[in-house]
Amino acid sequence: MAHSSANANRYKNMLDSLTTAVVVLESNLAIRYLNPAAESLFETSMARSTGLAFEDILLSSDGALRTLRKAAETGQSYTRRETEFLLASGSRRAVDYSVSLLDQNPITLMVEIQPRDRLLRISREEDLIAQQETTRILVRGMAHEIKNPLGGIRGAAQLLDRELSSEDQREYTQVIIKEADRLRGLVDRMLGPNKALKLAPANIHEILERVRTLLEAESKGRVQFKRDYDPSLPELSGDKELLIQAFLNIARNAMEAAFESQSSHGSEARIPTITFRTRALRQVTIGPKCHRLGCRIDIIDNGPGIAPELRQNIFYPMISGRANGTGLGLSITQSIIGQHHGLVECESEPGQTDFIIFLPLESTP
């Protein structure tokens, strides 16, 4: 008996470690088991879903419920490709799935679900990471080529400044020195943070609340902030001050975009609104690596949206959608999140822009 129990635990541990979503159903399609990948896919938990009808978490699909009932009746296995699931949360998922008979008495079905959007996201993230690495190499090379002559120009201006006796003439050398310092500072900002991370346990909600407090002070209460936090999120290992800077860059852009939308609507102006949302993710792939536990942070504004031709390039240095923007904030944010082995993505349409940040929650070497 002990041997049987040990085997059962081993098989459960194997299913729990899979990135493929696995759901076990009774003959009436009541849920018996979901592995962590299925919990993440259906945005629910096993404790909350056990005993519920499968259609309570899967509202509709391209005939999936009919296929499952047919499998329960006949015992035959089925595989369906490129199916869309509509979840109870309102989210849609493009998936491939297979259903097979797990047990004959009583009849038990096993459904294996592979999200297609996850595979597409992995491919997109790999391209994004490659682009970012190319950009970093380009910026480092350009910074080196700019800073060397700048140092020479500044040094020559200082020497000339000492030789001049006229205050009027020295005013010109001071302009050269100050402009050289300004350009050097701009190049340093393009390079982003170059210091080692001060890693310590950090609460992501504490970081977001700090950002919200700063922006409430800046906006003088003219922005409405909504919070939709997942209280189950554990602490992450990170540099708190750098993470505050990263999220502040995104949220400040969101606030300015929301103000732009307000001014453009005139008498029908909408209230500038920023939403902070967090969710735990199990068996999540960030870039090339799969993490047992991660988190997703959404910063959503109701601004005018980002033009499609700009969206692909917004994380590059010096790219900005605003006339007074420097184009460095998002580049620095991407660098900071990258140092934490995370990733930033953007989804935008007229009336809503969502910056999505993925971070691992376990220690990453």
Secondary structure, 3 states (H helix, E strand, C coil): CHHHHHHHHHHHHHHHHCCCEEEEEECCCEEEEECHHHHHHHCCCHHHHCCCEHHHCEEEECCHHHHHHHHHHHCCCEEEEEEEEEECCCCEEEEEEEEEEEEECCEEEEEEEEEHHHHHHHHHHHHHHHHHHHHHHHHHHHHHHHHHHHHHHHHHHHHHHHHCCCHHHHHHHHHHHHHHHHHHHHHHHHHCCCCCCCCEEECHHHHHHHHHHHHHHHHCCCCEEEEECCCCCCCEEECHHHHHHHHHHHHHHHHHHHHHHHHHCHHHCCCCEEEEEEEEEEEEEECCEEEEEEEEEEEEECCCCCCHHHHCCCCCCCCCCCCCCCCCHHHHHHHHHHHCCCEEEEEEECCEEEEEEEEECCCCC
